[in-house]
Amino acid sequence: MRVAFATLGCRLNQFETDALERVVRAAGHEVVGFDDRAADLYVVNSCTITHDADADTRQLVRRAARQRPGARIVVTGCMATADPDALAAMPEVSRVLGNREKERFLELALGTGDDRVHVAAVDLARRQRIARLQPAADPRRSRAYLKIQDGCDYRCSFCIVPQVRGRSSSLPLAEARAQLRALIAAGVPEVVLTGVHLGTYGRDLAPRSDLCGLLAVLLPELGPARLRLGSVDPHEVDDRLIALLAGDRRLCRHLHLPVQSGDDGVLRAMRRGHSVADLRELLPRLAAAVPGIHLGTDVIAGFPGESLAAFTRTVDLLDAAPLASLHVFSYSERRGTAAAELPDPVPPGERLRRTRVLRALSQRKGLAFRGSQLGVLAPAVVYRARDRHSGRLVALTDNYIKVQLDGPDALLGRAVRLRLTALDGERSLGELVE
């Protein structure tokens, strides 16, 4: 068969798509692009973090049906877990598979019979083992994902993730080491650790461990490769993690800290685990300890009850902080979350205005950060495809700057060292050092 995948949402979903593609190839099938009009099976790995994400899933289903009328269409992932009946009601959908069912993907996706929905209920009272999906070195990408954790024990008021991913579960240390070794043996120059909530890694293991304990096991296995962390909540960044980021160059100088707001009242309504005082102390300390570190964050604009004064405090905090990028979300009511029932909603037009303010701030912060790195040497990984417009190589530095540079095809997918030489609008230009 020709099997086409589309992935929505987070890096965890991308890891799982990569793993499913590996299963498909191992079974003798061909993986093709989602725009392939001759595919026999289309798979949408869905996200449900917002209603817009749900709409994107439906749009992809209808697109696949238009491309190849009569083809088999399977939807899996978080929307499939959260609202399987809505997807099953779409006449284009052949089968709906939940997140846990990804372990039996081919069996269920190709199975016969009238049972179109295979979704195990998520029981937040029980902790299940992490789904055993093997990582894949995707030939289209220079980096690979390694899923070390799934689910979440927190109950942030705006988030639906626990209801679709369950409680936090961790990949045992020995399995994480073995999976990393396989990726390194395949020649992957950079591995990205991914999960729903990396900061809670290891709390469910026996004996108990944590993220720094895992890093102590993984870092010696890297050889010439590098390791990059995904998101870590601010209150879970401790002195040991800062020391690792500062002292071990095999660990990328990049940390994503989901701040969400810079106002204590809004943070309490969100049920977040940190305060504004925590952020004011942590962010400058990280920047001082790890020169050149890229600190990114998530922020929600227009959360219920966010006054103009609260929003201004958020802008002021983020503007003063040593941040390099903001991932800005305009608040969207999500059925099934506590925030959807909160009073004092911010009007949609005002949410959009605040979103624009924060995105403009992100552009300014990004430009300032890239400018601060001009002339500095940095390790980087070259993408496997050249820039479509300039024809140059594109590389990602360890501190998360995308750089265009001249060089031969032999460098595609390789680790290099480069120097950032110029800024050209949104583009960063560099030169190869070795």
N, C-alpha and C positions, 0 to 999 in steps of 0.2 A: 504494500500500500504506500501511497504518498500521504504523509501526515503533516499538517500545518499547525503551528502553535502561535497564539497571541497571548502576551502577558500584560496584565494591568497591576498597578500598585507597587509594592515595596521590593527590596532586594531579596527578601525571603521568598516571595513568589517567583522571582527570577531564578533563584537557586533551584526551586522545585520544578520549574519548567525545564531547566537544564538537565535535572535528574530524570525527568520523564522522557526527554528527547534521547537520553542515553539508553533508557529501557526500550524505546521504540527502535533505535538503531540495532541494539543487541538482538532484537527479535527478527531482524532481517528487513525491516521497513525503511523507507527513505523519508528523511525530514526535509520539508520544503518551506519556502516563505509563505506567510499568511495570505499574500496576494496571488498565490498560485491558483489558477482557475481549473487546474486538473487534479487538485487534491481530492483524495477519497475520504479523509477524515480531517475535520477542523476542530481544534481544541482551544477553548478560551479559558485561561486561568484567571479568574475574576478577582476583583477587589470590591470591598463594600464599605470603605471608610467614610464615604459620603454618598448621598443620593446621586450625585453626578457620576460617581464611579459605577453605580448600578446602571445608569443610563448608558455609559460607555460599553458595558458588557452587552446590553441588548443591541446596541448599534453594531458591535462586532459580529454578533450572531446573525443579524439581518444581512450584513455585508457578505458573510460567508455563504449564506443561502442564495444571494444574488449571483455570486461568482460561480457557484457550482450547484444548480438546482438538483435536489435529490441526494446531495452528499450527506454523510453522517456528521452531525455537529454535537460535540460534547462540551458541557460547561462544568468546570471544577473550580476550586478555590473558595474564597471567603463569601462571595455573594451566594454561591451554590450551597454553602453551609447555612447561611443566615436566612435565605428565602428560597428554598428549593422548589416550592410549589409555584411561585411566580414564574420561575424559569421553565418548569415543566409545562406550564400553560402556554408557552410559546410554541406554535406548531412547527417551527424550524428546528427546535431542540430535540435531539435523539435521546440523550441521557444526561442526567445531572449527578455529579460525583462530589462528595464533600472533601474537606481537607484530609481527613483520616483515610479516605478511600484512595488517595493517590498511591498508597503502597500496593494496591491491587489494580493499578490503572488499566493495563491492557485487558485483563480478564473482564473487568466491569465495562470498559468503554466499548468492547467488541462483543460483549455477551448478547445472547438472544433472549427472547421473552418480552413480555409486556411491561415489566417493571422498569420504569424509566428513571426512578429516583433511588439513588443509593447514597444516603447521607446519615451517618451515625449521629445521634443526638450528643451535644456537648454537655457534659455533666461537670459543673463547676465545683461539686462537692468531692470529686475524685481527681487524683492526679494520674494521668496516663503517661506511659513511656513516650519518648520522642519518636516520631515516625522515622523508620529506617529507610531513608532515601540516600543513595550514594551520589557524591558530588561528581560533576562532569567538567572536563576541560573543553569548553566550547571552542571549536576551531575558528569561529568568527570573532572571538574576543581575546584580548591579551591577558585579561584578569579572570580569575575563577572565584566562585563563592563557596564558602564552607559553612553550612548551617550547624551551629553548635547549640542552639536553644530555640524553643518554640513556646507559645502561650504566654500568659501574663497573670500574675497574682494581684496586680493593682486594679483599682476601680476608678480610674479617671472619669469624671462625669461626662466627658464628651466622646468617649471611646467605646466602640462596639467590639474591639478585638478579643477580649476574653470570651465573649459569647460565641465567637467563631473559631477560636484557636485553643480555648480551654486554659487550664492552669499551666503555670510555668513548668517546663520539663527540659532537662539538659542532656546533651550527648556525653556519655561517659568519657573520661579522659583518654583511655586506651583507644577507643574508637575514633575520637577526634584526632589523635596522633596518627593512627593508621590511614585515615582519610586524607590528612595533610600530606603524608608521605607519598600517597598515590598521585596527588596533584603535582607535587614537586618532581616526582619521577617522570611525569608527563611533560615536564618542561615549562610549567606555568611560572612566570616571573613574579607574579603578585597574587596573593590570596586575600580575599576580603571575608572577615568573620561576620556572619549575619545571624539574626534571630529577631524575635519580637522585643525582647527585653534583656540585652546582653548583661546588664549590671546585676541581674539576679542569677546568672549562671552558677550552677553547682550547688545551690541551696537544697535541691531535692536529691542529690547524690549521696551515696553511703560508701566511703566516708565523705562528709561534706567538703565542698571545694568552693572556689570563687573564680572570677575572671582572671585575676593575677596568677592564681594557681594554674589555670589552664595555659596562660601565656608562658609560664615557666616551663611547661611541658612542650609547647609548640615551637617556641623560638629556636631551640637547638636543632630542630629538624629542617630549618629553612634552607640551609646551604646558601646559594647566592640570591635566593628569592626574598621577598619582603612580605610583611603581614600588615593589613589595614583593618582597623576597627570600624564597626558600624556605630549606631547611636548608643550612647550611654547617658543615663539620667544624671543631672548635675550632682545630686546628693550621693551618688554612687561612685564618684571620682575621688579616690583616696590618695594618700601620700605614696603608696606603693605604685599605683598606676602612673602617677605623675613622674615618679623616679624612673619607671620603665620607659616612658615616652621620652624622657630627657636623656637617658643613658644608653639605650639600645637602638642603633640606627637601622636595625632590621625591622623595627616597628615604625610605620609611617607617621610623620608629623601631621596628624589629621585627627580631629575628634569632633563628632557631631553631638551637641548637647541640646536636647529638646526643651528649651526654656518655656515656650508657649505664651508667657506674659511677663511684663515687668512691673506688675502691681500686685501687692500682697492680697488684697481683697479678691481679685480675679483668680489668683493662684489657689486660694482657699476654695472658691466656688468650683474650680476645676478639679479639686482634690489632688493637687500636685504635692510632691514630697519635698520641695525646696522653697525657700523664701527669697525675697529680693536681696537681703543681706548675704545669703549664701552665694548668690551670683556675683555680687560686688566683690566678694573675697576670692572666689574661685577663678574667675576669668582672667584677671590680671596675674594671678599666681601662675596659672598655666602658661600664659604668654611669656612671663619672665623666665620660667623654668625651661621652656622648650622654644628657643629662638626659631622664628619662621613657622611656627605651628599654625595650621589652618583650623580655626575654630568656627564651626558652623552651628546653626540653630534652627529650630522650628518655632514659629510664632503664629498664633491665631488672632485674626483681626475681627472685632465685633462680637466677642463672646457675650452671652446674655448678662446684662448688668454692668457691662464695661462702660463706664461714663467717659465723657470726653477727657476729664482730668486723669482717669486711670489710663486711657490710651496715651495721653501725653507723657505720663510717667514711663510707660513702656518704651515709647520712642526715645525718650531721654536716656534711659538705661542702656538700650541697645546701641545708641549713637556713641555713648561714652565707652562702651566695652570694646575690647580688642577682638572683635568678630570680623571674619572675612566673608561670610555669606549668611543670608537669611532665607529659609524656605518658608514662604508666607502662605497661609491658608485663610481664605475668607470663611468665617464660621458658617456652617451649614447644619441645620437641625437634622439629627439622625434618630429616627424612630428606634426605641429600645434603649436609649441612653438617658441618664438622669438629667443631663443638660437640656434635653428637649422639653422638660417640664419646668424649667427655671423661669421666673418672671423677668420683666423688663428686657424684652428682646431689643436688640439694636436694629433699626430699620435697614432693609437690604441695601438701599442706596448709600447709607452711611458706612455699612460694612465694606462696600466696594471702594469708597473714598479712602478709608483707613488702609485697606489692602494696597492701594496705589501708593500711599505715603510710605508704607513699609517696604514695598518693592523698590521704590526710588532710593530709599536708604540702603537697601541691599546692594544696589548698583554702585552707590558711592563707596560703601565699605569694601566691596570687591575690587574696585579700581584702586583704592588706597592700598589694599593688601598686595595686589600684584605689583604696584609701583614700588612698594617697600622691598620687593625681592629682585629688582633689576640688578644685574651684575653678580648675583649670587649663584654658586654652583648647587645643583640639586640632582639627586637620583630620580630617574623617571622610567616609565614603561611606554614603549611606542605602540600605538594602536595597530591593528591588523589591516586597516584601510586608510588610504590617504584622504586628505580634505578634498571634498568634491569640487570646490571652487578654485582653490589655489594650487592643488596638486601636491602640496607639501606633506611631509610626515606630520602626524599629530601625536604628541606624547603627553602623558599625565605625570606630573611630578609627585613626589611622595607627600608634599604639602598641598596637593589637590589643585594645581594650576594646569590648565590645558594649554599646551604650547605648540605652535607650528614652527617647523624647522626644515631645512633642506637635508637630504640624505638619500642613500640608496635603498632599494626594496629589501636588501638583505637585513635591514634593521627592523622591518615590520614584525611586531610581536616580541621584540627584544628589550632587555633592560639596558639603559644607557645613562650617561651623565651629561647634563646640559647646563647652559648658562642662559638666563632670561636676559634678552638684549633690548627689547623695545615693546611698547604697548601701541596697538593700532585699533583704537576704539575698543570693542569687546574682545579683540584678539590679542593674545600674547605671543610674541615672536622670540625665538631663541636660536642658539647655535650649539652644535654637538661639541662636547669636550672629549669624551671617550666612549 
